[in-house]
Amino acid sequence: MTSTLTISGLTKRFEGVTALADVSLTVAPGERVALLGHNGAGKSTMMKIILGLIPATEGRVEVCGAAPGSPEARRQVAYLPENAAFHPALTGEEQLRHYLRLRGEDPAGASALLERVGLGGAARRRIGTYSKGMRQRVGLAQALIGHPRLLVLDEPTSGLDPVSRRDFYALLDALAAEGAAILLSSHALTEVEARTDRILILSGGRLVAEGSLTDLRRSAALPVAMHVTARNGHAVQIAAALPGAIAAGGLVHLTCAQSEKLDVLGRIAGLGDKVADLEVLPPSLEDIYSHYSRRDGQ
Ligand SMILES: Nc1ncnc2c1ncn2[C@@H]1O[C@H](COP(=O)(O)OP(=O)(O)OP(=O)(O)O)[C@@H](O)[C@H]1O
């Protein structure tokens, strides 16, 4: 399938700073991709280049086959900043009608766009009375004008409560299901774990990891933690039977390499009645993220 976004060998140097170094990636139609990285990793720089706001130093970027910033690319790409700001005295509907007019579209489309993002009931209220989550949804409604094929979202859910986040991601899911490609940056690791198809980790301007969470888990090969609940005070005996295990109260804690996991599970099963329960905890996205980000000494 043709990619919506293609980046190859992208490098961006500012005076004395290499913000992006030889980054290559693609985003396919309908794909939801999360861009993770510490402050200064290069996320905003990459977004600015995709939007055509600043030029690349080296490398190639194509948005729906067109050069970033060209009229063809601008028609296909939409951007939502972290803190979308609107005129507080305008109603949601007035604001959207204004944007539609600027884009040369029929302002009557404002109501349908506001319905789409769940703001139908608040369309005639002034934006100054909206919550942050509602303002972000106005921003998304504005981004949807013209049916963009690529949505670039800079920390779109930062500062939103859990319900607003869930609603926001549900909207993104629906847009992706219709074929829009989504590239979003976030610091909320656990939420992107559940709500995106692929994760990219930037560290010091380099793309240090890319793949589904399962791919990243496998290649990071981080240890697996296990918590064994002992029956009838057998915790010390269980710990003695499992290398590196520590007993604490009625629980036994241990970690092992991925490659040893099945062997350890076999040993635990062999303890029979002494074991009341077992919890296996795979490395979290935070663990994986720190693992890759640390590689560049950040
Ligand atoms: N206009 C500029 N001039 C000089 N250096 C810049 C400029 N813009 C960004 N940088 C540098 O490029 C690097 C990447 O910055 P960038 O803003 O892309 O990071 P980021 O991952 O978006 O961080 P954050 O999460 O804080 O937004 C940083 O070292 C930053 O200081």
The ligand as an SDF file (V2000), in Angstrom:
LIG
                    3D

 31 33  0  0  0  0  0  0  0  0999 V2000
   15.0870   26.9070   16.0570 N   0  0  0  0  0  0  0  0  0  0  0  0
   16.0140   26.2010   16.7180 C   0  0  0  0  0  0  0  0  0  0  0  0
   17.2830   26.6590   16.8290 N   0  0  0  0  0  0  0  0  0  0  0  0
   18.2280   25.9400   17.4790 C   0  0  0  0  0  0  0  0  0  0  0  0
   18.0040   24.7440   18.0610 N   0  0  0  0  0  0  0  0  0  0  0  0
   16.7580   24.2530   18.0000 C   0  0  0  0  0  0  0  0  0  0  0  0
   15.6850   24.9470   17.3340 C   0  0  0  0  0  0  0  0  0  0  0  0
   14.5550   24.1880   17.4280 N   0  0  0  0  0  0  0  0  0  0  0  0
   14.8930   23.0750   18.1280 C   0  0  0  0  0  0  0  0  0  0  0  0
   16.2070   23.1170   18.4680 N   0  0  0  0  0  0  0  0  0  0  0  0
   16.9520   22.0670   19.2010 C   0  0  0  0  0  0  0  0  0  0  0  0
   16.7380   20.8400   18.5400 O   0  0  0  0  0  0  0  0  0  0  0  0
   16.5920   19.7760   19.4850 C   0  0  0  0  0  0  0  0  0  0  0  0
   15.2500   19.0870   19.2700 C   0  0  0  0  0  0  0  0  0  0  0  0
   14.2000   19.9680   19.6870 O   0  0  0  0  0  0  0  0  0  0  0  0
   12.6580   19.6210   19.5330 P   0  0  0  0  0  0  0  0  0  0  0  0
   11.8980   20.8460   19.9180 O   0  0  0  0  0  0  0  0  0  0  0  0
   12.4190   19.0500   18.1930 O   0  0  0  0  0  0  0  0  0  0  0  0
   12.4580   18.4770   20.6330 O   0  0  0  0  0  0  0  0  0  0  0  0
   11.1110   17.8030   21.1750 P   0  0  0  0  0  0  0  0  0  0  0  0
   11.3600   16.3310   21.1310 O   0  0  0  0  0  0  0  0  0  0  0  0
    9.9500   18.3230   20.4230 O   0  0  0  0  0  0  0  0  0  0  0  0
   11.0550   18.2890   22.6740 O   0  0  0  0  0  0  0  0  0  0  0  0
    9.7780   18.7310   23.5770 P   0  0  0  0  0  0  0  0  0  0  0  0
    9.1590   17.4480   24.0640 O   0  0  0  0  0  0  0  0  0  0  0  0
   10.4170   19.5150   24.6630 O   0  0  0  0  0  0  0  0  0  0  0  0
    8.8620   19.5480   22.7150 O   0  0  0  0  0  0  0  0  0  0  0  0
   16.7590   20.4000   20.8540 C   0  0  0  0  0  0  0  0  0  0  0  0
   18.1110   20.2680   21.2360 O   0  0  0  0  0  0  0  0  0  0  0  0
   16.4280   21.8710   20.6130 C   0  0  0  0  0  0  0  0  0  0  0  0
   17.0840   22.7010   21.5180 O   0  0  0  0  0  0  0  0  0  0  0  0
  1  2  1  0
  2  3  1  0
  2  7  2  0
  3  4  2  0
  4  5  1  0
  5  6  2  0
  6  7  1  0
  6 10  1  0
  7  8  1  0
  8  9  2  0
  9 10  1  0
 10 11  1  0
 11 12  1  0
 11 30  1  0
 12 13  1  0
 13 14  1  0
 13 28  1  0
 14 15  1  0
 15 16  1  0
 16 17  2  0
 16 18  1  0
 16 19  1  0
 19 20  1  0
 20 21  2  0
 20 22  1  0
 20 23  1  0
 23 24  1  0
 24 25  2  0
 24 26  1  0
 24 27  1  0
 28 29  1  0
 28 30  1  0
 30 31  1  0
M  END
$$$$
